[in-house]
Amino acid sequence: MTTLNIQNLGQIKEASLTFGDLTVLVGPQATGKSIALQLLKLMVDAGQVQAELGRYGLDWSGKLPEFLDVYFGEGMRSIWRPGESKVEWEGKAVDLPQLAARRRKSSEESLFFIPAQRVLALRDGWPRPFTDYTPGDPFAVREFSESLRVLVEQEFRGSGDLFPQERRLKKEFRDLLRRHVFSNFRLKVDKFHSQKRLVLGTGQNSEVLPYMVWSAGQREFVPLLLGFYWLMPPTKVATRGNIKWVVLEEMEMGLHPRAISVVLLLVFELVARGYRVCLSTHSPQVLDAVWALKHLRENHAGAKALLNIFEASNSPPMQRLATAVMEKTVKVHYFNRETGITTDISALDPSAEGQAEAGWGGLSEFSSRANEAVARAVTKSEREAQS
Amino acid sequence: MTFKEAVAQTPNLGTGWQPGLQALRAEDKPHVQPEEPRRLRGSADIDTALRLREPNANRWDFAIGYQHTNCNDEFIYWVETHTGSDDQIKVVLKKLVWLKNWLRGDGRHLARFKGDITWVSSGHTLFTKGSSQVKTLAQQGLIYSGKILRIPNERTKP
């Protein structure tokens, strides 16, 4: 399995990350999950990152602090502590100062990064180009935004519906998205004066809803949908270009649990297509799905059992998806704020002695405390009624 | 009245008091971890003590006395060690009903103490402490502790 070991980088004191076909990172805010995922991108795509930065006129003068500010975002030079910070990728030490000093050979992108700040990728309903951001904005945000711009301008050139789109996503996914995200709305390209923009419309009349009146969930979901379109081209090829890895940060943002369920199934579709997917999440629902996947596999359950969780149709394409996913490896890592050390909690065993694993990296802590509070109140009330 | 005295006055449980966690079966002891063992006020094996008198009842397992730092009175942890699986929820709830009835009768001296009623998983568990199954238990006054009951020095008050 692929490994990334990190020592003393930002909030991370020691992270030992093993990647499966699907990898999930959990932990409180600001524990280094995003740093780890952006570092993964850098390990996989150093040449492509440097080439992209160079193409848009960004110059870090071969110095690591400047490079960190340009790549991770302004002020992020402080995450690297000379003499203390160490990175090891696939068992080999990585000299980050040297990586910044020497331009790597440009290569095709291997990791597609969907950042948590994806809502910034659309301005007034149209994807922003790379150069629309300030040099201090994180590379992952700028590059994602640029990919969406290319997608919308090149692959959806004419006016028309972006959703539903017969050539994009399986019919089963379109049905689920219609049911749980878009309702009767269609996502389409529209022109306001001469400016193209994405709008929502019912299709029955000419009334359209521009970006600013979309719900928070719709604003979060549309960039995500376009990201999935990018990764699932309308051809017989399962994956796009040379992309092998996908990072998706906080897929649950702004979404109702039913919508999260559809996005999770789309993530499984990516895994089934052969992408190695890494998620960071604060949603217990994601771990519910991973936990179920593990136990369904161990108990030799069929594809239908997995599809039932998502209320998905048991059609042959979805069966193939579920069967493929059941064979994939899944890893879960917990980022501990107090210690700065990561723990492998892939077993997700509620009876584990370690609280990190039993409490699923803190994602079930609140419910647990709520349950205990109610139980104690019931006992107290019964006791008082008795005396 | 102390926990030890209350056990002594309880019918059929009179001689059941043991110091520390000694009333617990050897395999159950690792599931209970007091922050400060010297604050333990003893334990009683209810299940064994009442086996002859109520052989077919869904008897509760143990009572453990503890002196918290923020309480004047001793506190009782009513502990049932049981496999943590869905199919056992009904069994444990029957034990809970038995315990509540017993506390209204023979166990009334012990009912005077404040306490937590806790299910400690003795084996593999398939639900988390935050799950809906545990909510069902909570509504009946039962706390699901997972594999380990950690007894803190300072008690959480409802």
Interface residues (C-beta under 8 A of the other chain):
Chain A: P284 H295 D349 P350 S351 A352 E353 A358 G359 W360 L363 S364 E365 F366 S367 S368 A370 N371 E372 A373 V374 A375 R376 A377 V378 T379 K380 E382 R383 Q386 S387
Chain B: G84 K100 L103 R104 A111 R112 K114 G115 D116 I117 S121 G123 H124 T125 L126 F127 T128 K129 G130 S131 V134 K135 L137 A138 Q139 Q140 G141 L142 I143 Y144 G146 K147 I148 T156 P158
